[in-house]
Amino acid sequence: MGTYLVVFMGVLVLAVLGTPLARKLGIQLHAMDAPDPSRKIHTVATPRLGGVAMYISILLITLLLGGAYNLAQLSGILVGATLVSFLGLWDDRFTLGAFPKLIGQLVAVGILLSTNIRISVLPHPLLNFGATVLWMVGVTNAFNLLDNMDGLSGGVAAIAAAHFALLCAFSGQFLVGTLAVAVMAACVGFLLYNWIPYTIFMGDSGSLFLGFTLAAIGIKLRFPGNPRFVTWMIPILVLGIPIFDTTLVTLSRLKRGLNPLTTPGTDHSSHRLHYAGFSRREAVLVLYIGAFLLGLVAIFVTQATFVEGYLAGGLAFLVGLYGLWRMERRPFWPPPADA
């Protein structure tokens, strides 16, 4: 636990000091997020290289502690996360199409698989391979899509990382937990500048990096005290908010005849809460609470019996289904005329 504290403070200090530098760099490189009323809610051009500060903060600490890890698997996570972060950085500065980013993400997942980090709960290797690719690419892009309101993606990532760290502590996976603590600290440091009022965005370099790293941590979780046919749902619960948000916009856009992958818009769960009368800060806090509660359910599942685990997971699933149905109706959707 002493290592947790040292890592948290080290990454936090680096992120707090590094984020203003990333802001200046973003201005100098013209890596700015320009206002666009049709798809964005901010009204002032804002630097979007906050992810660079988070990435460097986590990288420095994990490299310092690298000797304590399984070096091959740590390298697989870091190299894969570096690749997707670089693709996001390129997109932040020059714009990169969805297809090149997807190809890069698949290469990053291939790097991860080469170090034997993969889902292993399914009965056939090909099924596990497919599930790993789907999980990694899905969660990576889910955090990218979730980065749609000030403090949202970073805050949800911090809450998820905190739960992962706690779960790792319970199961004795302190090395994996240390990486989760590093992610949590980087997000907290960044949020000091991204919370309302914001001065910088994390950009794709940050959201893709966070999604990839947290997805990999979710695969690495092990719970020897409980069978895998119960604990497989734990990472899904911890990352339930970005999964819910991605599912919502995907189904909603398909219903409206839009391409869910290439159609931007203000139709995410945070926007819909705002349309329903919540302020932007309140909308973000509601989703924080949702992430926290899902993390508590995940902790419960680690100690649950088969029946208890599936009752808890099933209840969370039903609540999610209701949320998908409810958010497609007023007052959440469609947006009011003056939105």
N, C-alpha and C positions, 0 to 999 in steps of 0.2 A: 504493500500500500504506500510505502515511502516512495517507491519508484513512480507510482501514479502521481503523487503530489509534485515530485521534481519535474516530471514530464509536463504536467498541466501548467505549472508556473513558467517553465522554460518556453513552451510553445505560446502561452498567453502573452508573455513579454515580447517575443519575436513578432507576433501578429499585431499587437498594439503599436509597436514601433514601426513595423513594416508597412502597415496599411496606408498611412499618410504618404509614405514614399511611393507606394503603388499608385496612389491618386495622382501625385505629381507626374509620374511616368505616363499614366494614361492621358493626361492633358498634353504632355509633350509629344506623345506618339499619335495624338488625335484618335485614341481608342475611346470614343465617346458614344454613349447611348442617347441618340437624339429623340426628342418627343415625337410621338405619333398617335394622335387621338383614336385612330381606328384599331390600334392593337396594344397601346401602352397607356399607363395612367399618370406617369410623371410628366412634368411640364417644363423641366429645365434639362439641358444637355448635361449628362453626368458621366464621369469616368467609370469604366467597367473592368478594371484590372485588379479588383480586390482579391480575386481568386489566386493571383500570382503571390500575394503576401501569405495567404493561407497555405498554398502549396509549398513555398520555400520554408515556412516555419515548421511544417510537419516533416518535410524531407530532412532538414538539418538534424532534428532531434532523433528521428528514426535511424539515420545514418550513424549518429553517435552511439546509439544503442544496438546497432546492427549485429554485433557479435553475440548478443543474447538471444537472437532470433534464429529460426530456421532460415539460413541466409538465402537459400534458393527460393523459398516461398515468399520471403520478404521482398526479394528482388523482383519476383513475378508481380506482386501487388504494386510495387513502386514504379516499375517500368511500364506496366499497363496503365496505371493511373497517370503517369507522366505523358504517355502518348495521347490519351484522351484529353488531358489538360492542355497540351500543346495544340491539338486540333481546335479546342475551344478558344484558345488564345488567338490563333490564326483567324478564326471566325469573328472574334471580337474586333480585330483590327482591319481585316481585309474582306470578310464575308466568305463563308464556305458553305457549299450546298449540303443538303441533308444526306445525299448518297455518299459523298466522300467521307463525311463524319461517321456514317454507319459502317463503311468499310474499315475505317481506322479503329472503330470500337470492336469490330470482329477480330481484327489483328490483336488488339489488346487482350481480348478474352482468350485468344489462342495462346498468347504468352502466359497467361494465368494457368490455363489448362496444362501447359508444358511443365509446370512446377507441381502438378498433381493437386492443385486446388480446384475441387469440383464437387458438385452435389453427388451424394452417394446413397440416397435414401430409396431410389427406384430400383426395380428388380433387374434391369438390363443396362449394360454400359452405354448403349446408344441413347437410351432414354435419359440417363444421367447427363450425358454430353449435351443433348438438346435442352434439357432443363437448365443446365449451367449457362449456356449461351443466352437463352431466353431471360433468365433471371438477371444476369449481368447487364445485358443490353437494355432490358426493360427498366431496371432500377436506375441505371446511369442516366437514361433519358427522362425518367420520372422526376428526378431532382432538377434537371434542366428545365422541364416544363413548370415545376413548382416555383421557380425563381421568377415570380410574376408580381410580387408586392414586397415593399420594403421590410426586410427582416424575416421574411417567411421561410425561404429555403435554408438560410443559415441557422435560424432558430430551430426548425424541425430537425435539421441534421444534428445540431448540438444535443437535442433531447434524445434522438435515436442513438447517438454515440454514447451518451451517458448511460442509457439502458444497456447497451452492448457491453460497456465497461463493467457495469454492475453484474450482469449475467456472467461475464467472464470471471469476475471475482468469486461468484458463487460456485462456479465449476472448476476453479483452479487454473484457468487459462490466462494467467497474468500477462504473458507476452502479447497475446492478441488483444487483451484488455488495454495494454499500454498504448497500442496504436489507436484504439477507440478513444482513449483519453486525449491523445494528441489531436485527433479530429475535433473533439468537443472543445478543447481549449482554443484551437484556431478559429472555430466558429464564434466563440464568445468574444475573442479579441476583435474579430471583424465586425461583429454586431454593434460594437461601440460606435462605429461609423456608418452602419447601414440601417440602424433603427431610426424610426421617424423622429426628427427630420434626418434624412439620409445625405451623405456627402460622396458616396461611392457605391457602385454595384459590384457584385462578385463576378459577373459575366459568365460566359460559357466555360471559361477556363476553370472557374471555381465550382460551378454547379456540376459539371461533368466529372471533375476530380472527386468531389464529395460523393456523388452517386456511385461511382466505380469502387471507391475505397470502402464505403459502407456495405455495398453488395458483397464484396470479397470478405469482409469481416463476418457478415451473416453466414456465409458458407463455412467459414472456419469454426463457428460455434459448435461445441460438443457438450452433451449433457449425459455423462455415463450413468447417472442415477435414474434415468427415465428413457424408455425406448424411443427410437427415431420415428416410429409411426405416430407418436404423439408430439414430439418436439420439432418436427419439420416445419410446423406453422409459426414457430417463434420469430424468425427473422421477418416473415410476412407481416406479423402483428406489429413488430417494432417499426417497420417501414410502411405501415398501413396508410398514413396520410398521403405521401407522394403516390402510392399505388392507387388509392381512391381518386385522387385528383386527375391522374392520367386516364384512368378508366372513365371518369365522368366526361372529360373533354373529348375523348375518343368516341364514345357512344353518342354524345350530343352532336358532334360534327358529322358523324356518319348519318345520323338521323336527318340532318339538314342538308345532306348531299355534298358535304365538304370533305376534302382530304385531311384526315386528322394529323398527318405528319408534317404537312407543309402549310397549313392554314393557321396563322397566328390569330390571336383575338383575346378579348377581355371576357372570356367565358369560363374561367377557372373557378374553383370553389371559393377562393378568397374574394373574387369579384362578385360572385353571386351573394355571398354574405353581405357585402357592401351594398348591393342593390336592395337587399331586404331590410336595410336600415342601420346596420352596424357601421361604425366608423372604420377606416382602414386599420387603425391600431386594434380595435376590438375584433375585427375579422381575423387578423393574424393571431391574436390571443386565443380566439375560439379554436383555431387549428392547432395551436400549441397545446391547449388542454386536451384535444383529441389525441395528439401524439403521445402525451403523457399517460392518458388513460389506457391507450393500447399497449404502451410499454408495461403498465401494471398487469394487464391481462397476460402478456407474454411471461412475466415473472411468475405469475400464478401457474401457468402451464408447465413451467419447469419442474414443479413439484406435484402436478396433478396426476390422478389416475387416468386411464383411458377414457372413461365416461366423463369425468370432470373436465379433462382437456378438450374433448370434442364438444361438450356443452358450451364451454367458454368460447372456443374458437367459432362454433356455429352461431352463437349469439352475436359475436362481433361481425360475422359475415352477414347476418340478417340485418343488423343495424346499418352496415354499409350498403346493402341492397336498398333499404328504405331511403337512405340518404341520396343514392343515385336517382331514385324515383322522385323524391321530394324536391330536389334541387333543379329538376326540369320543369317545375311549376312555380307559379307566382307565390310569394313575391321575389323568389330567387331568379326566375327566368320566365320570359325574356326581360332584358333590362328596361327600366323606365325610359320614357322618351327624352328626359333631360339628363340621362347618364352620360 
